[in-house]
């Protein structure tokens, strides 16, 4: 099944065309994501929570910064439910969740 771009067309952010958000595959839990077309013609993607947090704060997150869902529901991307934490903190939180602590 081919995913089509929205009828509105792409938005331009920092000189890049941004398409989406799209519903992800079952393999990633259906998490929403955006497709980004770079000026050089290459494409990449980013999850919706990260893009939304970057736009709301006006800052680009580093690779070491993750967007955490406070209620552990990855489909709840509301501003009140997300926060920026370090990669180390996020891994620790996930390890505790998996261990049932």
C-alpha positions as CSV (number, residue, x, y, z in Angstrom):
1,X,0.0,0.0,0.0
2,X,1.4,3.4,-1.0
3,X,1.1,6.2,1.4
4,X,0.1,9.4,-0.4
5,X,1.1,12.9,0.6
6,X,-1.4,15.2,2.2
7,X,-3.7,17.1,-0.1
8,X,-2.4,20.4,1.3
9,X,1.1,19.7,0.0
10,X,4.4,20.0,1.8
11,X,5.2,22.7,4.4
12,X,8.6,24.4,4.1
13,X,10.7,24.4,7.3
14,X,14.3,25.8,7.3
15,X,14.5,25.4,3.5
16,X,13.3,21.8,3.5
17,X,9.9,20.4,2.4
18,X,8.2,18.5,5.1
19,X,5.4,16.0,4.2
20,X,3.0,14.4,6.7
21,X,2.4,13.4,9.4
22,X,1.8,9.8,8.2
23,X,0.8,6.8,10.3
24,X,3.7,4.4,10.7
25,X,3.8,0.7,10.0
26,X,2.7,-1.9,12.5
27,X,6.4,-2.7,13.0
28,X,7.0,0.6,14.7
29,X,3.7,0.6,16.6
30,X,2.0,2.9,14.1
31,X,3.9,5.9,15.4
32,X,3.4,9.0,13.3
33,X,6.3,10.4,11.3
34,X,7.2,13.1,8.8
35,X,9.1,12.7,5.5
36,X,11.7,15.5,4.9
37,X,12.9,16.4,1.4
38,X,16.3,18.1,1.7
39,X,17.4,20.8,-0.8
40,X,19.9,18.4,-2.4
41,X,17.1,16.0,-3.3
42,X,17.8,13.4,-0.5
43,X,15.0,12.3,1.8
44,X,14.9,11.4,5.5
45,X,12.2,10.9,8.1
46,X,11.6,12.0,11.7
47,X,9.0,10.9,14.2
48,X,6.2,13.3,14.8
49,X,6.9,13.8,18.5
50,X,10.4,15.0,17.9
51,X,9.4,17.3,15.0
52,X,6.5,18.7,17.1
53,X,8.8,19.4,20.1
54,X,11.4,21.1,17.9
55,X,8.8,23.3,16.4
56,X,7.2,24.2,19.7
57,X,10.5,25.0,21.4
58,X,12.1,26.6,18.3
59,X,15.3,24.5,18.9
60,X,16.8,21.6,17.0
61,X,17.3,18.7,19.3
62,X,20.7,17.0,19.3
63,X,21.1,13.3,18.7
64,X,21.6,12.9,22.5
65,X,18.2,14.5,23.2
66,X,15.1,12.3,23.1
67,X,11.4,13.1,23.3
68,X,10.0,11.2,26.3
69,X,6.3,10.3,26.6
70,X,5.5,10.7,30.3
71,X,2.6,8.3,30.2
72,X,4.6,5.8,28.0
73,X,1.9,6.0,25.3
74,X,3.9,6.7,22.1
75,X,0.8,7.7,20.3
76,X,0.0,10.5,22.8
77,X,2.1,13.4,21.4
78,X,0.3,16.2,23.3
79,X,2.6,19.0,24.5
80,X,1.7,18.2,28.2
81,X,2.7,14.5,27.7
82,X,6.1,15.1,26.1
83,X,9.4,16.3,27.5
84,X,13.0,16.4,26.3
85,X,15.4,14.2,28.2
86,X,18.9,12.8,27.6
87,X,19.4,9.6,25.7
88,X,20.9,8.1,28.9
89,X,17.8,9.0,31.0
90,X,15.5,7.6,28.3
91,X,17.3,4.3,28.1
92,X,17.2,4.0,31.9
93,X,13.5,4.7,31.9
94,X,12.8,2.1,29.2
95,X,15.0,-0.5,31.0
96,X,12.9,0.0,34.2
97,X,9.7,-0.2,32.3
98,X,10.8,-3.5,30.7
99,X,11.9,-4.9,34.0
100,X,8.5,-4.1,35.5
101,X,9.8,-1.7,38.1
